[in-house]
Structure formats: structure tokens, C-alpha cells
Amino acid sequence: SASAGLLVTVADRSTRPHHRSSIRRRASYSPRHGGGRASARRPVRVVLADDEPLLRTGLCTLLEAGGAVQVVGLAADGDELLAAVARHRPDAALVDVQMPGTDGLAAMRTLRARPDSPVTAVLTTFDLDEYVAEALRIGVQGFLLKDADPEVLVRAVLDLHAGGAVLDPPIAARLLPRLAGSAVPARPPANLTLRERQ
């Protein structure tokens, strides 16, 4: 569609707080055509950046469980992320927002400025509007929450690798009405007659 080709996942559920610690959530996901076949030849190679060791290990295990994704590098902050990407040259980077030192958004801004940048997506527990807006300004292709069902996360990685873009359902539900409301009708050229304008 005209809205920057965004692929969004919409699921029926009640509003939740901005911060969640769980890494599992039931959700529906509709992959873009061809996204599910991204791992036909080899796993999608991913670098995962998160400052919490337990979450980092748990997410790594969940992502690799089905064999479609291979986590080739782990990072605890933005500087380690940049080094891991340079070392491993992954297909995608999943990055937390709040990390010590160089935070996730700053690191992704640096990555996106590089010509050989991997596909980048935020993977966080914080769905604050300011984070979403800054990530989209940077050019990040996805914004996901850690409490998504593991299968949803894997499918999101495959679709990102295939050229899609993904937004977590609650974020999409907030963002899309604003995008629709910001559309401004085109004005007719000033030199048209009244009949031509009609």
C-alpha cells in the first residue's frame, strides 16, 4: 500500500502497559508473500543485542529452535553490536533500545548509514511512541516486542530478510490511524477555472 509498504500484524487483545518483562505472547502473524521461504537454502544469520544476559540467552534459544534462524553474534551494548556486525556480517540485527553506553537507537543509526548495513529491527520491552518514531526516522525495518510468541518472532525475521517490514500489533494499532489522519488532500492548481476545479 501507499503507507511506506509497512507489513503490520494486527491481533485482537486488550491494551497493555508500556513495559512488559515476558518474552512470550500469543499473537497472529501474516507473513508477506515469499517471506516464509527465506530460509529454504540456509538459516537467516542474526546478531542479537540485549544488555540482559538471561533474556539474551533465552531469545537466542527461541530464535534458533526451528532451524530457520542462526544467531551468529551476541552483544550487550551498542559498541559490541557494531563490532559483532562488522565481524560476522549478518543478514539481520535485532537490537534492544535501552542499553548501557551506546544505546540501541544510536548504534542502529550508525549501522543504517553504512552501505553494507544488515536489515535492522528493534526488539524491546518498551513500546513508547518516541522510540517508535525515532526508529522509523532512522530507517529501521521493524519494531518488535520481546513478549511476542517465538513463532511470530521467527516469522518476522524471515520476512525482514525477504524485504518486508514489521510492526508489533499494538504499535501498528496506534500508528496507522495517525498516518491516515495525516493525509492532506491535494489542492487543485491555482490557474484552474471554477468549473475545472469541480
Sequence and secondary structure as in RCSB ss.txt:
>XXXX:A:sequence
SASAGLLVTVADRSTRPHHRSSIRRRASYSPRHGGGRASARRPVRVVLADDEPLLRTGLCTLLEAGGAVQVVGLA
ADGDELLAAVARHRPDAALVDVQMPGTDGLAAMRTLRARPDSPVTAVLTTFDLDEYVAEALRIGVQGFLLKDADP
EVLVRAVLDLHAGGAVLDPPIAARLLPRLAGSAVPARPPANLTLRERQ
>XXXX:A:secstr
 TTTT EE         SB   S         TTGGGTTSSS EEEEEE S HHHHHHHHHHHHTTSSEEEEEEE
SSHHHHHHHHHHH  SEEEE S  SSS HHHHHHHHHTSTT  EEEEEESB  HHHHHHHHHHT SEEEETTS H
HHHHHHHHHHHTT  EE HHHHHHHHHHHHHT       TT  HHHH 
